[in-house]
Amino acid sequence: MSFFRPNPQTVKKLRRFREIKRGYYSFIILIIFLLLSLLGELLVNNRAIAVSYQGELYFPTYSAFHPGTDFGLDYPYETNYRELQQVFEDSGSEDWVLMPPVPYSPFENDASSGIFRPEPPSIENKHFLGTDTTSRDILARLFYGTRIALVFSLGFMASVYLIGVMVGCAMGYFGGVFDIISQRLIEIWSNVPFLYMVIIVFSVIPDTFTVNMRILILLTVMVLFSWTSMTYYMRTETYKEKVRDYVSAARIMGASNSRIVFRHILPNVLSTLVTFMPFTIVSAISAITALDFLGFGLPPPTPSLGELLKQGTQTLRTAPWIVTSAFGTLVILLTLVTFIGEAIRESFDPKKFTVYK
Amino acid sequence: MSKVTILRLLATCAFAALLTACGGDSEQTATTEVQDVTQEVQEFYAANPELITFATPEDLPNDLIWEDGMDLPDIGSPEAKKGGTYYDWLEDFPPTLRPTGPDSNSSARNWVSEYFSLTYASPHPDVEGLIPGVAQSWAVSTERKTVYVKIHPDARWTDDVPITADDALFAFFFYLSDYIQAPFTTNYFKNEFSNITKYDDLTFSVTVTRLKPDMATIVLWMPPVPQHFYKELGEDYPERYQWRYAPHAGPYYLQESDIDMGVRLVLRRKENWWAEDHRYYRYRFNPDRISLTVIRDTAKRYESFRRGDLDLYELRTAELWYDETSDTEADVANGYLHKSTFYNQYPRTSWGLWMNSSRPLLDNVDVRLGIQYAINWDVVLRSYFRGDLERLKRQNQGYPEFEHPDLPPRPFDIDKAVAHFGSAGFTERGPDGILVNEQGQRLSFTLSTHYERFSDVFTILKEEAIKAGLEFRIEMMDGAAGFRKALEKQHDMYFVGFVQSPGLYPELSQHMHSKYAYDQAFLEDGSINPDRKVIAQGNNLEVIADYELDQLIDQYIASEDREEMRDLAFQIQQIHYDHASYSPGFVEPFYRTGYWRWVRWPEGFNSKTTVMARELFVHWIDEEMKGETLEARVKGQAFELVNEVYDQYRIE
C-alpha cells in the first residue's frame, strides 16, 4: 500500500465523496476561495495591479513600495493609486492605472464625507460591504481576516495531526509502560486550561514581535494544548491494526518499527483521521475568532473576523452591515467546512452498502 | 501627580481610612496578628519636636483673623431630593481599598476615596474661595507661613469616632512613614511642611516651608488621617490594610457585606451624617445608596446604560453622541434619555503620547522630534472627533499666567519628520515604506494604552505615521496592567491623560523631575550616575533626566515669588518642549453626558470646575419619575426631548 498510489478502496471512497454533491461543491468552493485568497493582493488591495507611467510598466503589488515621487507626485510616502488613477485620467495623458476590483487595503481609512464613521455598502465608492467604524473597507478586512483564519486553521490542523498521530501511534504500537506513562502525562496536560495559557503567554511575550511572529506563537500555544485529543483515536486504531496479520507479516519480513507504523498501519487508519479534519478546522476558526473577539488574539489593526464581530456588536443599531458581513462570512465559512466534513465522514463510512436495482 | 492630585490623594487616604473603620474586621489577609504603632508614633513625636509641636491654647497668636468661608454661593439645588439608589460602573474592581500605597492609584480610586473624603477645606467649585470641610474655621498668617485650623466640633469619622487634632498630627506620621510605600506623597510632605502644632483637641496649625501664593489651599486641602484605624500600621501595611475600608469624614461608607469581590461595591449614605445640614453639603450626596458594578467592556457598559441598568453615561465619543444617541433615536426622541453638553473651565487633562526617552532609539532627540511631526492629531480631531475637540497645546494647559506663550504643539509635517529621522540615521525606506537605518533597524515603536474607547485613534495615527516612514505597533492592555507597565517605564510610547490639579500654577515636577524616574539619576556633581535604576513608581513617564531641569524644578517649587515662578515655569516648559518626548493630544472643552430622565440636575447643570457630571454629587434620583418613565417607556408615551447645552462657562 502506498500513500501516493491510491488503492481501489480509496478510489471508491473518493468517488463516493464526489457523489455527495453538497460536500463536493462545498469543497470546490472552498478550494477556489483558498486559491483566490493566495492571490488576494491582486484582488483586494490599494496597490495597483499595473501602472503605465511614461511608457514604463510598473507592477506594484508584490514589489517594494513606490513613493509618490516615482509617479510624478509630490510626496515621499506610498503612492495612493486611486488618486493616481484620477490624476492620470484628468490629465488626459497616455498613462494608466489598473486597480484591483476592490481598491482598498484592510488598513486605510477612506471616508467619503471626511468623517470616520461606518458608511453603508456602496457600489459607487467600491465599498461593496460598507466601511467600519474608522472607515476601513469591510470587504477588504473580511477577505484578509478570513485568509488569516483559514491559513491559521490549516496550519493548526497539520501541526495537531503531526504531533497527535506520531504520539498516538507510538503509544498504540509500543504499548506497555510507555503507553501507560504517556497516557497519564496526556491526561494531566490536557487539563491545563487553554484560554488562560493563551492570555498568560500573550501577556509575557515582548511587544516588539511582529504580527506574523505573534500569529505563529498563538498557533504554537493552541497546538500545544490541542494535540492530545487526537492521540486517543490514533492509539486505539493502532492497537487494533497492530495485531492484524499483515503487520506480523511485515515484521517477519524484517520491516523496521517506523516502516511498519508509517507504511503499513498509518494508511489503514487514515479514514479515522480524515473524517476529523474538517471539524478540527472548524474548531480552529472558531477559536481564533473567539480570541480576537475577546481581545486576546491578534494585535490591532490586524484584520480579523473576531474584531469585526466585536465592532459589529458595538454598532448593532447604527451600522448593522458590519455585524451582518462578519457574521455572514463566519456562517458561510463554517457551513462549507461542515458540509465537507459530513461528506467525508459519509464516504469513509464502512457501513456503506450497495443496493441492487 | 500634580499638587492637587496629591492633595486629593491625601483626601482619598482619609476616605479610605474612614472606610476601614466601617468595616472594622473586614480583614481578609492572613496578617491578623496584633500590632500597635501607638508607641512608635509617640516616639516619633518626641524625636521630632521641630516638626511636631505641642502647645496650649494660650500660645495661639492674638492677631489672627479667622475665616469660615460661609459667605460663598450654595452648591447644588435646594430642589434636590434625598433617597433612591444611584447606579454607576467601575472600569475594574479596585486592586485594593487602601487609599495610599501600592496599587492605590487605580481607576476605582475616585469611588474608593476621592469623591467622598472630606478635607479641612476645599476650593469652591464655582467661585474663588475656600469652603469649609472638616475645619470649622481657619486663619492664615503669611509672616509666620502658618495656617491655623479649628476642627468642627461635630466632625466625626464614618465610624462615629470624633475627629481631633491628633488625627491631624497623625497624618504627618502616616505620610512621612516608609510603611505606606508612597514615595511621592512622603516626599511632598517632607518638602511642603515644616511644622504642625497642636493647641487643643480641635485646634492646630501647619507651617509651610515656602510662602506659595496658595498656601491656605495647600494646607487645608488635606484630609486628616484616622489614628485609631491605622493603629496596626507596620511593615506589612500593604497586605494588612489591603481590603480594609478606611474611615473618612464624608457621607458615604462601604461595609464588608456590600463588597462583592470583583463584581460590585455598594456605598451607603451615612444616617445622621455630621455635615448633612452644612451649608455646602446639604444639597449634595443625595442618593441613599450608590451601586457600582464592574463592567470592563466599553460596549457592554454602554448597552447596560441603554438598558437602564446604569443611570448615567459619559457620551464622550462622536459616535456615541451623534450616531448612537442621535435626537431621532427612540429613547432620546421620547425624552426618556436626556443629554447635556456642559462647558467647563478646568486645567485640561493631558491626553497625549508619552515617549519613554530611556528606550533605545527614543533616547535620540531627533527620533523624538521626527515622531512629533509624524503624529497626525489633526486628522484625528477633524475626521474622528468630527471637529468637536481641540488640539491640546501643552502638558499643563489651563493655567493662563504660567503658560509659555510661544511653544505651539508640533503639527503633522512629513517633510520635517523625514528630515529629523534622517538626522538620526534613518534615511532609507524599506520595502514596506518604513524607514531603516544602516544597522537594519526599523523605525518601529510600540504604542501601548489601556484606553479602549480611543482604540480607533491609534489605528488612525498608525496609518498616518506610515507616511512618514514610522511604524507603530499598537498594544491594547487592560487598565491595571497597562498603567503598571507605564509606571514601570517598560513602555516605548504610552497614551494616557493625567487630570491636572486646579489652582493658580501647574505642578511641574511629577512628570519631569528625574527623581520620579530614577532612584538616583545624578551624582553630587551633576554627572550621570552610572548605577542609576529606573523606579517602578512615579509619573515621569517620559523618563526625563536632565540635571538642569531638575534644578529649575527645585527652584520653581522653592520659589515664593509669583514673577520668578512664572519665569521658571517658562524655562521648564521650554526645556520640556525641546526634549520633545510628549506629544500633546486633544482637549475636550466640555463634557457630554447622557442620563435617564429620573436623574435630576440643578439649574445650571453643574459647577464650573467639574470634569465629570457625577463628581460633586449635585444630582439626585427621583424615584417617582423613574417609575413614571419606565412605565411610559413600555406604553410608548413620549416626554419632551432634552438635549441641553450649558455654555455659561464657555471660553471662546
Contacts between the chains, C-beta under 8 A, distances in Angstrom:
chain1	res1	chain2	res2	distance
A	63	B	431	7.8
A	64	B	430	7.7
A	64	B	431	3.7
A	64	B	432	7.9
A	65	B	429	7.0
A	65	B	431	6.4
A	65	B	432	6.2
A	65	B	433	4.2
A	67	B	429	7.2
A	67	B	433	7.7
A	75	B	414	6.8
A	75	B	467	7.4
A	76	B	414	6.8
A	76	B	418	6.2
A	76	B	429	7.9
A	76	B	469	7.9
A	77	B	414	6.7
A	77	B	433	6.2
A	77	B	466	6.9
A	77	B	467	3.8
A	77	B	468	7.1
A	77	B	469	7.2
A	78	B	433	5.0
A	78	B	466	7.2
A	78	B	467	7.3
A	107	B	459	7.6
A	107	B	462	7.9
A	107	B	463	5.9
A	108	B	463	6.0
A	109	B	383	7.3
A	109	B	460	5.9
A	109	B	463	6.1
A	111	B	383	6.2
A	114	B	382	7.2
A	114	B	383	6.0
A	115	B	318	8.0
A	115	B	383	5.5
A	115	B	384	7.9
A	115	B	386	5.4
A	116	B	383	4.6
A	116	B	384	4.9
A	116	B	456	7.2
A	116	B	460	6.9
A	117	B	318	7.7
A	117	B	319	6.6
A	117	B	322	8.0
A	117	B	323	6.7
A	133	B	319	6.6
A	133	B	456	6.0
A	134	B	384	7.1
A	134	B	456	4.6
A	134	B	459	6.0
A	134	B	460	6.1
A	135	B	383	7.8
A	203	B	481	7.0
A	207	B	446	4.1
A	207	B	448	7.0
A	207	B	473	6.2
A	207	B	475	5.1
A	207	B	492	7.7
A	208	B	444	7.9
A	208	B	446	6.8
A	208	B	473	7.5
A	295	B	476	6.6
A	299	B	473	6.7
A	299	B	474	6.1
A	299	B	475	6.4
A	299	B	476	7.6
A	300	B	455	6.4
A	300	B	458	7.3
A	300	B	459	5.8
A	300	B	474	4.9
A	300	B	476	6.4
A	301	B	459	4.3
A	301	B	462	6.6
A	301	B	463	8.0
A	301	B	474	6.8
A	310	B	299	7.5
A	313	B	299	6.2
A	314	B	298	7.7
A	314	B	299	4.1
A	314	B	302	7.7
A	315	B	319	7.7
A	315	B	323	7.8
A	315	B	324	8.0
A	317	B	324	6.6
A	317	B	329	7.8
A	318	B	319	7.5
A	318	B	323	4.3
A	318	B	324	5.9
A	319	B	323	7.9
